[in-house]
Amino acid sequence: MTAMKHTALAPAERAVELIGGDLTEKSLRLHLEGLPGVDAVGLEARAGALGARSIKTTSKAWALDKIIELIDLTTLEGADTPGKVRSLVAKAITPDASDLTTPRVAAVCVYGDMVADAVAALGSAHSAGGDDGINVAAVATAFPSGRASLSVKIADTAEAVVAGADEIDMVIDRGAFLSGRYGLVFDQIVAVKEACRREDGSYAHLKVILETGELTTYDNVRRASWLSILAGGDFIKTSTGKVTPAATLPVTLLMLQVVGDWYRLTGERIGVKPAGGIRTSKDAIKYLVTVAETVGEQWLQPHLFRFGASSLLNDVLLQRQKLRTGRYSGPDYVTID
């Protein structure tokens, strides 16, 4: 393999210099395989402790609203239709018609061929790359398997961006990664990142899905996280939601530790998105606490943390209604002090 041409942002280039010399297959392998091993017992114990925190009653309303603001409301089924996407968008814009103070979600996430429908349905509520409004995220690169040629992955990405996608959720080639072909995975992420480039020179945000349930070890999750960031990913994402296990608290904690290390090295903040299997507000708040305690509350913003979910919003709205009407009788939630 020839020396890789790094096309990510300057902070990433500075971090690559830590590897030493040109970024080659050999130097990349030495760096990734030289990362410290993960203390699985310690990681799981820490995640368990964070997930058992007590709550202050006054924090419940804040936490529920924050979860909504961080949701990628998702429909990723083979039977998706423009009508289903319009219904999804309507819920994203007005999650609770009985309470118009309810925040909007961060984004709607759809297949690439549904992007134009989502953009049209959002209308003026579409962020269009701005700070306000709802983003459109598109899964790409032969989601969820990732089994396609690079040219197909690039075309898949570029078409979604042209259709108006603000974010691209790509999947890595897990087969290549697990067989040690780190350079191939790196090059594909770089190429997909470039395919996120718009005509005006700006980029759709790239979320790199690791599919942690198939990586089998925490050490692999750490290596894949570092590899994705080195290649220019704006977010690292746990799962497609199509593989079990999907998001888990220990895996998300580990990925947050990686982005925290990256920030300390480069000053660049990378996002994290747990996706799949987070269905209750009680569980979601455990993730809020883990974020705050690991990388800080500044990460609890849509451009740095997301929940990939289809059913989580329903439970959050139910708990929010109970809290608002005084009929709340659920379990104590976790707070962030």
HELIX and SHEET records of a PDB file:
HELIX    1   1 ALA A   10  VAL A   16  1                                   7    
HELIX    2   2 GLU A   25  GLU A   33  1                                   9    
HELIX    3   3 ALA A   40  LEU A   50  1                                  11    
HELIX    4   4 THR A   57  SER A   59  5                                   3    
HELIX    5   5 LYS A   60  GLU A   69  1                                  10    
HELIX    6   6 PRO A   82  ILE A   93  1                                  12    
HELIX    7   7 GLY A  112  MET A  114  5                                   3    
HELIX    8   8 VAL A  115  LEU A  122  1                                   8    
HELIX    9   9 GLY A  123  ALA A  125  5                                   3    
HELIX   10  10 LEU A  150  VAL A  162  1                                  13    
HELIX   11  11 ARG A  174  LEU A  178  1                                   5    
HELIX   12  12 TYR A  182  ALA A  195  1                                  14    
HELIX   13  13 THR A  212  LEU A  215  1                                   4    
HELIX   14  14 TYR A  218  LEU A  230  1                                  13    
HELIX   15  15 LEU A  249  THR A  266  1                                  18    
HELIX   16  16 SER A  281  THR A  294  1                                  14    
HELIX   17  17 GLU A  297  TRP A  299  5                                   3    
HELIX   18  18 LEU A  312  THR A  325  1                                  14    
SHEET    1   A 8 GLY A 271  LYS A 273  0                                        
SHEET    2   A 8 PHE A 235  LYS A 237  1                                        
SHEET    3   A 8 HIS A 205  ILE A 209  1                                        
SHEET    4   A 8 GLU A 167  VAL A 171  1                                        
SHEET    5   A 8 ASN A 135  VAL A 139  1                                        
SHEET    6   A 8 ALA A 107  TYR A 111  1                                        
SHEET    7   A 8 ILE A  71  THR A  74  1                                        
SHEET    8   A 8 PHE A 307  ALA A 309  1                                        
END                                                                             
